[in-house]
Amino acid sequence: MMISKKMEEALNQQIEFEGYASFLYLSMATWCDNQGLNGCADFLKRQSEEERMHMLKIFEYLSDVDGFALTPGIKEPPRKFDTVQLLFKEVYEHEQKVTQSINKLITLANKEDDHGTQTFLQWYINEQREEEALMRTVLDRIRLIGDGTQSLYFIDKEMEAINQAAIAAEAAGGGAA
């Protein structure tokens, strides 16, 4: 099965997008670590690794369909953030952009009558639904905690709990939370 050049190019753009997300979340993790928010840092490191895995899945798919995966130059993400609350809002907004990008890939695959790529991208559709739901949960919990004097402590503890739940789910074979 061969892939069209147009679809190959679009998937290579998605590789770059996923790579940037991985670097963005790693940069955010470093910022959190510097703020003493180890739970948030660990959560974001896991998210960074997950985005890297998303990127590699596209690399493998392009190889399977006789395409060529490009190793993109990835622009440096920001390294300073105003607050942890705004940082997680940015994560959610970025996940929404990823969802839009995946939807555009599905539209292109449909236009090209590329059933293989349509099937491949279904995993990403489900993954993005989970990612957006997780980030909405994170934002809801941050909103409930508020912004009082001890809010950073409780936000960090909440992120640590979410991270531990994801680790437990993976160990049980249930995938990421």
ChimeraX commands (.cxc) that place a marker at each C-alpha (Angstrom):
marker #1 position 0.00,0.00,0.00 radius 0.5
marker #1 position 1.41,3.35,-1.00 radius 0.5
marker #1 position 0.47,6.72,0.40 radius 0.5
marker #1 position -0.01,9.88,-1.64 radius 0.5
marker #1 position 2.63,12.61,-1.43 radius 0.5
marker #1 position -0.01,15.02,-0.14 radius 0.5
marker #1 position -0.95,12.66,2.72 radius 0.5
marker #1 position 2.72,11.94,3.43 radius 0.5
marker #1 position 3.39,15.68,3.68 radius 0.5
marker #1 position 0.41,16.19,6.00 radius 0.5
marker #1 position 1.51,13.34,8.26 radius 0.5
marker #1 position 5.02,14.77,8.36 radius 0.5
marker #1 position 3.52,18.06,9.53 radius 0.5
marker #1 position 1.75,16.10,12.27 radius 0.5
marker #1 position 5.08,14.55,13.27 radius 0.5
marker #1 position 6.41,18.07,13.77 radius 0.5
marker #1 position 3.30,19.05,15.75 radius 0.5
marker #1 position 3.60,16.01,18.03 radius 0.5
marker #1 position 7.33,16.65,18.48 radius 0.5
marker #1 position 6.66,20.24,19.44 radius 0.5
marker #1 position 4.04,19.10,21.96 radius 0.5
marker #1 position 6.58,16.73,23.50 radius 0.5
marker #1 position 9.13,19.54,23.82 radius 0.5
marker #1 position 6.51,21.99,25.09 radius 0.5
marker #1 position 5.42,19.65,27.87 radius 0.5
marker #1 position 9.05,18.91,28.76 radius 0.5
marker #1 position 9.73,22.65,28.98 radius 0.5
marker #1 position 6.65,23.04,31.19 radius 0.5
marker #1 position 7.88,20.15,33.36 radius 0.5
marker #1 position 11.21,21.89,33.83 radius 0.5
marker #1 position 9.46,25.12,34.83 radius 0.5
marker #1 position 7.30,23.21,37.33 radius 0.5
marker #1 position 10.35,21.46,38.73 radius 0.5
marker #1 position 12.04,24.84,39.24 radius 0.5
marker #1 position 8.92,26.02,41.09 radius 0.5
marker #1 position 9.09,23.00,43.45 radius 0.5
marker #1 position 6.00,21.43,41.86 radius 0.5
marker #1 position 7.30,17.89,41.51 radius 0.5
marker #1 position 3.87,16.31,41.00 radius 0.5
marker #1 position 3.14,18.69,38.15 radius 0.5
marker #1 position 6.63,18.14,36.69 radius 0.5
marker #1 position 6.22,14.36,36.74 radius 0.5
marker #1 position 2.77,14.60,35.16 radius 0.5
marker #1 position 4.11,16.80,32.35 radius 0.5
marker #1 position 7.12,14.54,31.77 radius 0.5
marker #1 position 4.70,11.65,31.26 radius 0.5
marker #1 position 2.68,13.79,28.85 radius 0.5
marker #1 position 5.88,14.69,27.00 radius 0.5
marker #1 position 6.79,11.04,26.61 radius 0.5
marker #1 position 3.27,10.25,25.40 radius 0.5
marker #1 position 3.51,12.93,22.70 radius 0.5
marker #1 position 6.84,11.50,21.61 radius 0.5
marker #1 position 5.19,8.09,21.29 radius 0.5
marker #1 position 2.43,9.67,19.17 radius 0.5
marker #1 position 5.13,11.08,16.90 radius 0.5
marker #1 position 6.89,7.73,16.58 radius 0.5
marker #1 position 3.64,5.95,15.66 radius 0.5
marker #1 position 3.37,8.22,12.61 radius 0.5
marker #1 position 7.02,7.50,11.73 radius 0.5
marker #1 position 6.26,3.78,11.78 radius 0.5
marker #1 position 3.04,4.18,9.82 radius 0.5
marker #1 position 4.75,6.15,7.06 radius 0.5
marker #1 position 7.37,3.43,6.80 radius 0.5
marker #1 position 4.64,0.77,6.58 radius 0.5
marker #1 position 2.93,2.56,3.68 radius 0.5
marker #1 position 6.12,3.21,1.71 radius 0.5
marker #1 position 6.25,6.85,2.75 radius 0.5
marker #1 position 9.16,8.82,4.14 radius 0.5
marker #1 position 9.01,10.23,7.65 radius 0.5
marker #1 position 10.96,13.42,8.11 radius 0.5
marker #1 position 12.80,14.26,11.29 radius 0.5
marker #1 position 11.69,17.83,11.77 radius 0.5
marker #1 position 13.53,20.75,13.21 radius 0.5
marker #1 position 11.39,21.72,16.17 radius 0.5
marker #1 position 11.20,25.31,17.35 radius 0.5
marker #1 position 12.09,25.97,20.95 radius 0.5
marker #1 position 9.01,26.15,23.17 radius 0.5
marker #1 position 8.55,28.83,25.82 radius 0.5
marker #1 position 10.36,28.19,29.07 radius 0.5
marker #1 position 8.67,30.66,31.38 radius 0.5
marker #1 position 5.05,30.59,32.46 radius 0.5
marker #1 position 3.10,33.03,34.60 radius 0.5
marker #1 position 1.29,30.55,36.84 radius 0.5
marker #1 position 0.71,26.83,37.05 radius 0.5
marker #1 position -2.98,27.50,36.49 radius 0.5
marker #1 position -2.28,29.28,33.19 radius 0.5
marker #1 position 0.23,26.61,32.25 radius 0.5
marker #1 position -2.42,23.88,32.45 radius 0.5
marker #1 position -4.87,26.06,30.55 radius 0.5
marker #1 position -2.23,26.27,27.82 radius 0.5
marker #1 position -1.88,22.47,27.86 radius 0.5
marker #1 position -5.62,22.11,27.32 radius 0.5
marker #1 position -5.62,24.65,24.49 radius 0.5
marker #1 position -2.69,22.86,22.86 radius 0.5
marker #1 position -4.54,19.53,23.05 radius 0.5
marker #1 position -7.51,21.19,21.33 radius 0.5
marker #1 position -5.18,22.30,18.52 radius 0.5
marker #1 position -3.87,18.74,18.19 radius 0.5
marker #1 position -7.45,17.49,17.90 radius 0.5
marker #1 position -8.14,20.02,15.14 radius 0.5
marker #1 position -5.01,18.89,13.32 radius 0.5
marker #1 position -6.02,15.22,13.53 radius 0.5
marker #1 position -9.49,16.12,12.25 radius 0.5
marker #1 position -7.90,17.84,9.23 radius 0.5
marker #1 position -5.86,14.71,8.55 radius 0.5
marker #1 position -9.04,12.60,8.65 radius 0.5
marker #1 position -10.71,15.02,6.22 radius 0.5
marker #1 position -7.76,14.73,3.85 radius 0.5
marker #1 position -7.73,10.92,4.12 radius 0.5
marker #1 position -11.45,10.90,3.33 radius 0.5
marker #1 position -10.96,13.18,0.29 radius 0.5
marker #1 position -8.20,10.90,-0.96 radius 0.5
marker #1 position -10.23,7.76,-0.30 radius 0.5
marker #1 position -7.28,6.55,1.80 radius 0.5
marker #1 position -8.93,3.91,3.99 radius 0.5
marker #1 position -5.64,2.76,5.52 radius 0.5
marker #1 position -4.82,6.22,6.85 radius 0.5
marker #1 position -8.42,6.73,7.99 radius 0.5
marker #1 position -8.15,3.53,10.04 radius 0.5
marker #1 position -4.72,4.50,11.40 radius 0.5
marker #1 position -5.99,7.92,12.49 radius 0.5
marker #1 position -8.96,6.47,14.41 radius 0.5
marker #1 position -6.56,5.68,17.27 radius 0.5
marker #1 position -5.58,9.36,17.40 radius 0.5
marker #1 position -9.21,10.45,17.49 radius 0.5
marker #1 position -9.83,8.28,20.54 radius 0.5
marker #1 position -6.56,9.37,22.12 radius 0.5
marker #1 position -7.41,13.05,21.69 radius 0.5
marker #1 position -10.83,12.55,23.25 radius 0.5
marker #1 position -9.08,11.05,26.28 radius 0.5
marker #1 position -6.42,13.80,26.36 radius 0.5
marker #1 position -8.95,16.62,26.24 radius 0.5
marker #1 position -11.10,14.94,28.90 radius 0.5
marker #1 position -8.06,14.53,31.15 radius 0.5
marker #1 position -7.07,18.17,30.74 radius 0.5
marker #1 position -10.63,19.35,31.44 radius 0.5
marker #1 position -10.52,17.26,34.64 radius 0.5
marker #1 position -7.20,18.85,35.58 radius 0.5
marker #1 position -8.57,22.35,34.96 radius 0.5
marker #1 position -11.75,21.55,36.91 radius 0.5
marker #1 position -9.71,20.38,39.90 radius 0.5
marker #1 position -7.45,23.42,39.72 radius 0.5
marker #1 position -10.54,25.63,39.64 radius 0.5
marker #1 position -11.98,23.82,42.68 radius 0.5
marker #1 position -8.73,24.22,44.59 radius 0.5
marker #1 position -8.74,27.94,43.87 radius 0.5
marker #1 position -5.84,30.31,44.16 radius 0.5
marker #1 position -5.44,30.70,47.90 radius 0.5
marker #1 position -2.11,30.70,49.69 radius 0.5
marker #1 position -1.83,26.90,49.76 radius 0.5
marker #1 position -3.31,26.25,46.33 radius 0.5
marker #1 position 0.02,25.37,44.71 radius 0.5
marker #1 position 0.58,22.65,47.28 radius 0.5
marker #1 position -2.84,21.14,46.64 radius 0.5
marker #1 position -2.56,21.47,42.86 radius 0.5
marker #1 position 0.78,19.66,42.99 radius 0.5
marker #1 position -0.68,16.91,45.18 radius 0.5
marker #1 position -3.64,16.52,42.81 radius 0.5
marker #1 position -1.31,16.18,39.82 radius 0.5
marker #1 position 0.76,13.65,41.72 radius 0.5
marker #1 position -2.41,11.63,42.40 radius 0.5
marker #1 position -3.44,11.75,38.72 radius 0.5
marker #1 position 0.06,10.65,37.72 radius 0.5
marker #1 position 0.04,7.75,40.19 radius 0.5
marker #1 position -3.38,6.65,38.93 radius 0.5
marker #1 position -2.00,6.60,35.36 radius 0.5
marker #1 position 1.00,4.53,36.45 radius 0.5
marker #1 position -1.30,2.07,38.26 radius 0.5
marker #1 position -3.57,1.81,35.20 radius 0.5
marker #1 position -0.60,1.10,32.96 radius 0.5
marker #1 position 0.71,-1.54,35.36 radius 0.5
marker #1 position -2.72,-3.18,35.34 radius 0.5
marker #1 position -2.67,-3.17,31.53 radius 0.5
marker #1 position -5.36,-0.52,31.18 radius 0.5
marker #1 position -3.30,2.14,29.40 radius 0.5
marker #1 position -2.89,5.73,30.48 radius 0.5
marker #1 position -5.44,7.50,32.60 radius 0.5
marker link #1:1,2 radius 0.2
marker link #1:2,3 radius 0.2
marker link #1:3,4 radius 0.2
marker link #1:4,5 radius 0.2
marker link #1:5,6 radius 0.2
marker link #1:6,7 radius 0.2
marker link #1:7,8 radius 0.2
marker link #1:8,9 radius 0.2
marker link #1:9,10 radius 0.2
marker link #1:10,11 radius 0.2
marker link #1:11,12 radius 0.2
marker link #1:12,13 radius 0.2
marker link #1:13,14 radius 0.2
marker link #1:14,15 radius 0.2
marker link #1:15,16 radius 0.2
marker link #1:16,17 radius 0.2
marker link #1:17,18 radius 0.2
marker link #1:18,19 radius 0.2
marker link #1:19,20 radius 0.2
marker link #1:20,21 radius 0.2
marker link #1:21,22 radius 0.2
marker link #1:22,23 radius 0.2
marker link #1:23,24 radius 0.2
marker link #1:24,25 radius 0.2
marker link #1:25,26 radius 0.2
marker link #1:26,27 radius 0.2
marker link #1:27,28 radius 0.2
marker link #1:28,29 radius 0.2
marker link #1:29,30 radius 0.2
marker link #1:30,31 radius 0.2
marker link #1:31,32 radius 0.2
marker link #1:32,33 radius 0.2
marker link #1:33,34 radius 0.2
marker link #1:34,35 radius 0.2
marker link #1:35,36 radius 0.2
marker link #1:36,37 radius 0.2
marker link #1:37,38 radius 0.2
marker link #1:38,39 radius 0.2
marker link #1:39,40 radius 0.2
marker link #1:40,41 radius 0.2
marker link #1:41,42 radius 0.2
marker link #1:42,43 radius 0.2
marker link #1:43,44 radius 0.2
marker link #1:44,45 radius 0.2
marker link #1:45,46 radius 0.2
marker link #1:46,47 radius 0.2
marker link #1:47,48 radius 0.2
marker link #1:48,49 radius 0.2
marker link #1:49,50 radius 0.2
marker link #1:50,51 radius 0.2
marker link #1:51,52 radius 0.2
marker link #1:52,53 radius 0.2
marker link #1:53,54 radius 0.2
marker link #1:54,55 radius 0.2
marker link #1:55,56 radius 0.2
marker link #1:56,57 radius 0.2
marker link #1:57,58 radius 0.2
marker link #1:58,59 radius 0.2
marker link #1:59,60 radius 0.2
marker link #1:60,61 radius 0.2
marker link #1:61,62 radius 0.2
marker link #1:62,63 radius 0.2
marker link #1:63,64 radius 0.2
marker link #1:64,65 radius 0.2
marker link #1:65,66 radius 0.2
marker link #1:66,67 radius 0.2
marker link #1:67,68 radius 0.2
marker link #1:68,69 radius 0.2
marker link #1:69,70 radius 0.2
marker link #1:70,71 radius 0.2
marker link #1:71,72 radius 0.2
marker link #1:72,73 radius 0.2
marker link #1:73,74 radius 0.2
marker link #1:74,75 radius 0.2
marker link #1:75,76 radius 0.2
marker link #1:76,77 radius 0.2
marker link #1:77,78 radius 0.2
marker link #1:78,79 radius 0.2
marker link #1:79,80 radius 0.2
marker link #1:80,81 radius 0.2
marker link #1:81,82 radius 0.2
marker link #1:82,83 radius 0.2
marker link #1:83,84 radius 0.2
marker link #1:84,85 radius 0.2
marker link #1:85,86 radius 0.2
marker link #1:86,87 radius 0.2
marker link #1:87,88 radius 0.2
marker link #1:88,89 radius 0.2
marker link #1:89,90 radius 0.2
marker link #1:90,91 radius 0.2
marker link #1:91,92 radius 0.2
marker link #1:92,93 radius 0.2
marker link #1:93,94 radius 0.2
marker link #1:94,95 radius 0.2
marker link #1:95,96 radius 0.2
marker link #1:96,97 radius 0.2
marker link #1:97,98 radius 0.2
marker link #1:98,99 radius 0.2
marker link #1:99,100 radius 0.2
marker link #1:100,101 radius 0.2
marker link #1:101,102 radius 0.2
marker link #1:102,103 radius 0.2
marker link #1:103,104 radius 0.2
marker link #1:104,105 radius 0.2
marker link #1:105,106 radius 0.2
marker link #1:106,107 radius 0.2
marker link #1:107,108 radius 0.2
marker link #1:108,109 radius 0.2
marker link #1:109,110 radius 0.2
marker link #1:110,111 radius 0.2
marker link #1:111,112 radius 0.2
marker link #1:112,113 radius 0.2
marker link #1:113,114 radius 0.2
marker link #1:114,115 radius 0.2
marker link #1:115,116 radius 0.2
marker link #1:116,117 radius 0.2
marker link #1:117,118 radius 0.2
marker link #1:118,119 radius 0.2
marker link #1:119,120 radius 0.2
marker link #1:120,121 radius 0.2
marker link #1:121,122 radius 0.2
marker link #1:122,123 radius 0.2
marker link #1:123,124 radius 0.2
marker link #1:124,125 radius 0.2
marker link #1:125,126 radius 0.2
marker link #1:126,127 radius 0.2
marker link #1:127,128 radius 0.2
marker link #1:128,129 radius 0.2
marker link #1:129,130 radius 0.2
marker link #1:130,131 radius 0.2
marker link #1:131,132 radius 0.2
marker link #1:132,133 radius 0.2
marker link #1:133,134 radius 0.2
marker link #1:134,135 radius 0.2
marker link #1:135,136 radius 0.2
marker link #1:136,137 radius 0.2
marker link #1:137,138 radius 0.2
marker link #1:138,139 radius 0.2
marker link #1:139,140 radius 0.2
marker link #1:140,141 radius 0.2
marker link #1:141,142 radius 0.2
marker link #1:142,143 radius 0.2
marker link #1:143,144 radius 0.2
marker link #1:144,145 radius 0.2
marker link #1:145,146 radius 0.2
marker link #1:146,147 radius 0.2
marker link #1:147,148 radius 0.2
marker link #1:148,149 radius 0.2
marker link #1:149,150 radius 0.2
marker link #1:150,151 radius 0.2
marker link #1:151,152 radius 0.2
marker link #1:152,153 radius 0.2
marker link #1:153,154 radius 0.2
marker link #1:154,155 radius 0.2
marker link #1:155,156 radius 0.2
marker link #1:156,157 radius 0.2
marker link #1:157,158 radius 0.2
marker link #1:158,159 radius 0.2
marker link #1:159,160 radius 0.2
marker link #1:160,161 radius 0.2
marker link #1:161,162 radius 0.2
marker link #1:162,163 radius 0.2
marker link #1:163,164 radius 0.2
marker link #1:164,165 radius 0.2
marker link #1:165,166 radius 0.2
marker link #1:166,167 radius 0.2
marker link #1:167,168 radius 0.2
marker link #1:168,169 radius 0.2
marker link #1:169,170 radius 0.2
marker link #1:170,171 radius 0.2
marker link #1:171,172 radius 0.2
marker link #1:172,173 radius 0.2
marker link #1:173,174 radius 0.2
marker link #1:174,175 radius 0.2
marker link #1:175,176 radius 0.2
marker link #1:176,177 radius 0.2
view
